[in-house]
């Protein structure tokens, strides 16, 4: 449960930080990179939460 809470809080903080950075710089290549990184981060968070709950199938 702690992994889920801290993972979600950390992911939301990263989204806020990178969202402000993308809005401030307004560079399309940077926005694409940020979206890819956020997608990979949420995929990894999903896999880690699923593995910690014992649903590896």
Residue frames relative to the residue before (quaternion, step in Angstrom):
aa qw qx qy qz dx dy dz
X 1.0000 0.0000 0.0000 0.0000 0.00 0.00 0.00
X 0.6365 0.5317 -0.3280 0.4523 3.57 1.01 -0.77
X 0.6168 0.5448 -0.3385 0.4563 3.58 1.04 -0.78
X 0.6649 0.5096 -0.3077 0.4511 3.56 0.93 -0.89
X 0.6861 0.4858 -0.2895 0.4577 3.59 0.83 -0.95
X 0.7117 0.4386 -0.2775 0.4735 3.59 0.76 -0.97
X 0.6207 0.5427 -0.3423 0.4505 3.59 1.07 -0.64
X 0.6808 0.4756 -0.2885 0.4765 3.57 0.91 -0.89
X 0.6460 0.5064 -0.3223 0.4716 3.60 0.95 -0.82
X 0.6657 0.4957 -0.2995 0.4706 3.59 0.93 -0.86
X 0.6494 0.5113 -0.3175 0.4649 3.58 0.97 -0.83
X 0.6575 0.5021 -0.3152 0.4650 3.59 0.95 -0.78
X 0.6374 0.5131 -0.3297 0.4708 3.60 1.02 -0.72
X 0.6423 0.5041 -0.3232 0.4783 3.60 1.01 -0.75
X 0.6291 0.5307 -0.3335 0.4598 3.60 1.01 -0.78
X 0.6548 0.5016 -0.3148 0.4696 3.60 0.93 -0.87
X 0.6716 0.5047 -0.2991 0.4524 3.59 0.85 -0.95
X 0.7205 0.4263 -0.2608 0.4807 3.59 0.77 -0.99
X 0.5965 0.5582 -0.3616 0.4492 3.60 1.11 -0.54
X 0.6616 0.4779 -0.3056 0.4904 3.58 0.95 -0.83
X 0.6485 0.5165 -0.3260 0.4544 3.57 0.95 -0.80
X 0.6655 0.4921 -0.3049 0.4711 3.60 0.93 -0.84
X 0.6650 0.4949 -0.3070 0.4675 3.60 0.97 -0.81
X 0.6692 0.5088 -0.3003 0.4506 3.58 1.04 -0.76
X 0.7461 0.4063 -0.2264 0.4764 3.60 0.90 -0.87
X 0.1283 -0.8488 0.5008 0.1110 3.61 1.13 -0.66
X 0.3988 0.6838 -0.5029 0.3472 3.57 0.89 0.95
X 0.4456 -0.7340 0.4397 0.2634 3.62 -0.48 1.14
X 0.6613 0.4824 -0.3552 0.4515 3.68 0.83 -0.69
X 0.6351 0.5242 -0.3290 0.4623 3.58 1.06 -0.72
X 0.6350 0.5282 -0.3280 0.4584 3.59 1.00 -0.78
X 0.6375 0.5155 -0.3261 0.4707 3.59 1.00 -0.79
X 0.6544 0.5066 -0.3083 0.4690 3.58 0.93 -0.90
X 0.6491 0.5168 -0.3162 0.4600 3.59 0.94 -0.87
X 0.6588 0.5045 -0.3141 0.4612 3.61 0.93 -0.83
X 0.6425 0.5096 -0.3243 0.4715 3.59 1.00 -0.77
X 0.6612 0.5044 -0.3048 0.4642 3.58 0.92 -0.91
X 0.6590 0.4989 -0.3152 0.4663 3.60 0.94 -0.82
X 0.6288 0.5321 -0.3314 0.4602 3.57 1.03 -0.74
X 0.6683 0.4868 -0.2947 0.4791 3.56 0.94 -0.87
X 0.6320 0.5365 -0.3333 0.4490 3.58 1.03 -0.78
X 0.6956 0.4604 -0.2855 0.4719 3.59 0.88 -0.90
X 0.6062 0.5363 -0.3552 0.4677 3.60 1.09 -0.62
X 0.6661 0.4892 -0.3003 0.4763 3.59 0.94 -0.88
X 0.6341 0.5234 -0.3300 0.4638 3.59 0.99 -0.80
X 0.6370 0.5257 -0.3152 0.4674 3.58 1.00 -0.85
X 0.6740 0.4902 -0.2955 0.4670 3.58 0.89 -0.94
X 0.6612 0.5053 -0.3115 0.4587 3.62 0.94 -0.82
X 0.6587 0.4892 -0.3161 0.4764 3.59 0.92 -0.84
X 0.6493 0.5137 -0.3159 0.4634 3.58 0.97 -0.84
X 0.6677 0.4935 -0.3031 0.4676 3.60 0.96 -0.85
X 0.6700 0.5032 -0.3132 0.4470 3.61 0.96 -0.76
X 0.6728 0.4723 -0.2955 0.4867 3.58 1.19 -0.46
X 0.5567 -0.6497 0.3720 0.3600 3.57 1.27 -0.06
X 0.5579 0.5891 -0.3925 0.4331 3.60 1.24 0.28
X 0.0711 0.8520 -0.5127 0.0790 3.58 0.49 1.15
X 0.5425 0.6699 -0.3838 0.3312 3.61 1.18 -0.31
